């Protein structure tokens, strides 16, 4: 199995690692090579069970690749390996999980089917309950398979589960379907599909001048209901919290299709809000070898420290232990640019946090005015 890691299929001499988007036939071939290598070791004159060499997905193995021609930086993983082994008691089940997930993915690719991660979990829960007891185990194992085969989870036949929505001055057209006007989808917006292949094939058009990423669905709902995209020609997009793959994929597609449109993030003034912004901007270690793929040049519109004068003292609440934990993680990361660090330091030193809803103190229509003023002043970083 050690040879698998260094074969031309699975090894690159480049400093940075990434997962490819591959056709089903090549993914099946990579799975077959993995199995054949394993069987070869078992049938050798001196049989041995070796380790599965996987790319280490810890933050200490991450690197930030900064764009030379564009203001876009992305998180990559380097060539530092971890292992799953049948010879170590605490890794045996994780070792077997890799083969179980590869088996199901191979069957999916043969049948030309796709499943969501949740569907995959229930399939594995029924067929191998002694190995899979939670979705977290399935997610980690998927990332193990991605790290072993160097292909994206979508290439394995696993669809993204999407929570996201989009609204505003955006026209979408699926192949062979009528054009969908996202400005006429109501306050809930248009639900973003988890089928990345369909998102890739969408024909997209816009006359917008900005794209606004909104952290919270409630704020997205308010802005869509107020039709802010008519006051400020814009597209609204939300993942309803921490960004899912499909929402990030669509945002990345829009950033590629409309490279001149600034992407502005509206998040809470707390460490979690900044972490969400950074996930859209740089990617996330949790995505392993796919971390870089959906990064966009997102700017921080608000809330920021300079906006606290607009918020009543009573609306500022103490930071929670979880906030401090996220802040510590962000500060130790090399991805955070200097002005973001300064904002984070102010949060920690003040010991307080502010949510976007606090701006409603000035009336429910104030949020649109706040966004318009900051855009006119180009007050984003």
N, C-alpha and C positions, 0 to 999 in steps of 0.2 A: 504493500500500500504506500510505502514511502516513495516508490517510483512514480506513483500516480501524481503526487504533488509536483514533481519536477518534469513531467512529460510536457510535450509541446501544447497539449490540450489544456493543461491546468496551471501552467507556470509561466510567469512573465518576469523578465529581468528588470522591469521598471520598478522604481522605488515605490510607486503607489499601486494599490490593488483596486479592482472594481469588478462588478458583475456585468456580463454582457446580456443583451436582449437577443435571444437565439430562436431559430425555427424549431418546431417540435422534433424534427428528424435529428438535429444535432444534439439536442438535450437527451434524447433517447440513446444516442451513441455514447454520450458521456457517462450516462448511467450504466450502460453495458460495459464500458471500459472499466468502471469502478468495480463492478461485480466480477469481471474476468480477472482483474488484478488480485482481488481478494481470494478467489478460488485458486488462482495460481500459487499463492502463498500457502494455502491450506494443503495443496497437493504436491508441494515441493518435497525433496528427500528429507529435509528437516523442517517439518511443518511448524509454523509459528503464527500467533495472532499479533499483528502489529497495530499500531495506533492509527486512527484517522487524523491526518494533519489538516487542521482548520485554521483559517486566519483569525487571529486574536481580535475580538470585538470590544476590547476595553479602551477607555479613553486614553490610556498611556500609549496606545498603539496608533492613535489618530494623528493626522497631519492636516494642515490647512493649505490647500493649493490656491494661491491668489492669482486671479486673472491678469494676463499681460495686456490684452487688447480691450477688455471690458472690466467694469467695476463689479466683478462677481468672484466671490471666494467660495470654495467648497470643502467639505470634510471628506478626506479619504482615509483608508487604512493602509498601513505599511506591511511589509513582509515579516511579521512576527507571528509565530504559530502557537496554537494551543492544541490539545488533543482530546479525543474521546477514545477510551480503551476498554477492552473486555477484561483486562488484567487488573484493573483498579476497581475496587468495590463501589466507590462513589461515582464512577463513570460508566459502569456496565450498562445501566438502563439507557443512559444518554446515547451510548454507542449503538444499541439496538434500535432506538427511536429513529436514528438517521436512516437505517435501512428500511424501516417500516414506512417512513414518509416517502423515501425514494420509490418504494414498490408501488404505493398508491399513485404517486405522480406519473410513474411510467404507464400505469393503466389508464390514467386520464389522457395522457398524450397519445396513446394508441387509439383511444376512442374519440379523440378530438373534442374532449369535454373540458369544462372549467368549473371550479368550485371556489366558494369563499373560504376564508380560513376557518370560520365557524362551522361550515359544512364539513370541512376536512376533520375538524376536531371530533364531531359526532361520529363520523365514519371510523376514526381511529379508536374512539371511546368504545364503540360496539365491537370492533374486531380485535382490539388489543388493550382491554381495560387495565391490564396489569402494568402497562407502560405509559398510558396517557390518562391523566386524571384532571388536567386543567388546560385551558387555552394557552396559558403562558408557556407550558411545556411544548405545545405544538408550535408556537411562534418561535421559540428558541431553536427548535429542531429544524424548522424551515430555514432559519438563518444559518444553521450548521450545513444544511444541504446546499444552500446558495454559496457558502464559503468553500465547500468541497468541490462543487461543479463549476463554480465561477459563472453562474447564469442567474438572471433575475428571477424572483419568485413568480412573476407573471409568465416567464418562459417555462416554468414548471407546471403551469396550468392552474395557478392559484390567483384568484381575482382579489382585488382590493375591496374591503368593506368600506363603503363611503357614507359619511355623515354630512357631507358638504352641500352647499347650495350656492347658486350664482344668480344675480339679478342685474338689471340695468341695460346699458346700451350695447348689447351683444346679441348677434344673430347666430344661431347654431343650426346646422343642417346635417343630419345623419344621412349616409348613403341611401338614395332612393326615397327619402322622406321629405316632408314639407319643412320649410324654414320655421324655426322657433324663435320668437322675439322675447328675449328675457326681460324686457321692460314691461311686458304684459302678463307676467306670471304671478302677480299678486305679491303680498308682503312676505310670503314664505319663500319666494324665489323658485328657481328650477333646480330640482334635486340632481346632483352630480352622480352619474353612474359609476359603479366600481369596475366596469369593463374597460380596461386601459386600451384595448385594441379599438374599441368604439370611440373612445376619446381621441385616439390618434387619428382616426379617419374623419372626425368632425370637420366640416368646413365652417370656419369662424370668420365673422366680419364685425367691425365696430367703427363708430365715429367718435368714440370716447377719447378723452384727453388724459384720463387717469384711471388706474386700477386701485381700488381700496380693499385691503384685506382686513376683515373685521373679526376680532377674536370671538365675540359672543353672538349667539344666534338672536338673543333678545335685542341687541343693538342693531344687528343686520335687519331684523324685522322692522324696527322703528325707522331706520333709514330708507328701507324699501317702501314702507307704507307712506312715508313723506315724499317719495319719489325724488330723493336728493339727486339721483342721476340725471334729472332734467335740469336742476339748478346748476349742478357741477357735472358736465358731461363725463360720466364715469361708469365703470363696472364695479359692482360689489361682489365680493366672494367671501365665504366663511366656511371654516371646518367645524364650527360649533365647539371650539376649544382646541385641544392639542391636534395639530394637523394630521389627517389621514393621507395615505398615499395618493388616492384618486384626486383629492382637492389640490394637493401639491402638483400632481401631474398636469391638471388642467391649467393651473396658474403658470407653470413652466411653459406649457404650450402657448399660452397667451403672450408670455414674455418673449418667446421666440418669434411669434407671428407679428407682434406689435412692439418691436424693440425700443421705439421712441416714447412709449407710455411709461411715466413714472409709476412704480408700484409702492403704495403708501400703506403702512400698517397702523391700525387703530386698536390698541391693546390697553389693558389695565396697567396702572403704574404700580407694578409689583414684580418680584422676580419671576413668577410664573408667566406673566404677560411678556416679559423680555425673552424668556425661554421659548415661548411660542413664536415670537418674531424671529429669533435666531434659527429656529428649525426651518421656517420658510426660507430664510436668507442663506443658510449654510448647509442644511441637511442635519442629520442626527446620527450619533453613534449607534443608536438602537437599530438603525436600518442596515447596519453592517456594510457589505460591499456595495449596496445600493445608495449609501448615504448621500453621495454627491449628485445623483442623477436629476433631482428635481429642484436644485438650488436656484434661487432668483435674486436679483438685485433689489431687495426690499428696503425701503427707507422707513424710519421711525417717525410717524406723524404725531402721535400722542397716545395716551397721556404721557407727559414728561414733567420733570421737576418744575419747569417754568410755568406750568399750568396750574400748580397747586393754589395760586392766588385766586383762582376762579372757584375754588371748592371750599365750602364751609368747614371749619375746624372739626365740627361734629362728625363729618363724613369720613375723616381720616381714621382708620382703624389700625390697631397694632399688628405688626408682622407676626405670622404664625411660625412655629418651629419648622414646618415644611418650607416656608418662604426662605428662611435662613439657610436651610440645607440646599435649596436650589441656587441661592445667591453664592454660596461657597463653591458649588460646582461650576457655576459660570465664571467666577473670578479666577478659578484655577485653570480654566480653559484658554488655549491660545487663540481661539476664534474671536474673542470679544475685542472690538475696536475701542480705542481710548475714550471716546465720548460716551460710549455705552457703559464702560467701566465707571466713569464719573457719575452717571445717573444711578448706577447700581450702588455705588458707595453712599450717595445721598439717601437712598432708600434705607440702607442698613443703618447708617448713622442716625437717621430720624426715627427708626424703629416703627415706621408707619407705612401704610399702603393706601392707595386711592383707586376706586373703580370708576369706569366711564360713566356709570349711571349717576354719579355724584353731580355731574354737570346739569342734570335735570332740575337742580335747585333754581336755575335761571329760566325754567320752562321747558316743556317737551320739544319745542321747536329750536331750542338753543344749540343742540348738537350739530345740526346742519350748518348753522352760522359759524360755529367753532371750527368745523372742518374747512369751510369756505375761506375763512380768514387765514388759517394756517397755510392753505394751498396758495392763496394770493401772495402771501408773504414768503413763500417757499420755506416755511418753517418746519423742515423735516431733515433728519440726519441719517 
